[in-house]
């Protein structure tokens, strides 16, 4: 049975069609999410959430659409959300730990705030695709091959976008760099 037929049956709340889609795509979704998250349990959770979302939205699905595309996009988005939430938790933990220690001087806090703003502004000024590749690599820790898979682009494109991002960031952040050329 092909995707459009399965989706048409799924729109009619056909449990057998859902079971077929689940058995077909779940293992691939887990591998895909695990490549991004580097955590099997979290990847399984993300894949299950994607499948559940497919069932919840079954009536709104386009009958001639692609279940594969829908499931991989949903899995990608949920994995990225999980990475963002983990980053927020880490920042919160770092702030709590810092608050427990000795408070930095007002000058050090001011310099830190200015640097953070400069980095944030420089990253936000990058072109959309360039910024997305940079953040997936440097913020979320994904490898180039994982980024290429997640964004549906070639590894060479990822390399080119990272090179461009680093050149632009080096130029914009040069006043903040001691050695004048170290990567941010």
PEKACOR-V707890 format. One record per backbone hydrogen bond with DSSP energy under -1.0 kcal/mol. CO is the residue of the C=O (numbers start at 1). NH is the residue of the N-H. If there is no record, write none. Layout:
co:nh
CO:NH
CO:NH
//
This chain:
co:nh
2:6
3:7
4:8
5:9
6:10
7:11
9:14
10:13
14:18
15:19
16:20
17:21
18:22
19:23
20:24
21:25
22:26
25:29
26:30
27:31
28:32
29:33
30:34
31:35
32:36
33:37
34:38
39:43
40:44
41:45
42:46
43:47
44:48
45:49
46:50
47:51
48:52
49:53
50:54
51:55
52:56
53:57
55:58
57:60
62:65
66:70
67:71
68:72
69:73
70:74
71:75
72:76
73:77
74:78
75:79
76:80
77:81
78:82
79:83
80:84
81:85
82:86
83:87
84:88
85:89
86:90
87:91
88:92
89:93
90:94
91:95
92:96
93:97
94:98
95:99
96:100
105:109
106:110
107:111
108:112
109:113
110:114
111:115
112:116
113:117
114:118
115:119
116:120
117:121
118:122
119:123
120:124
121:125
123:126
127:131
128:132
129:133
130:134
131:135
132:136
133:137
134:138
135:139
135:140
136:142
143:147
144:148
145:149
146:150
147:151
148:152
148:153
154:158
155:159
156:160
157:161
158:162
159:163
160:164
161:165
162:166
163:167
164:168
165:169
166:170
167:171
168:172
169:173
173:176
174:177
//
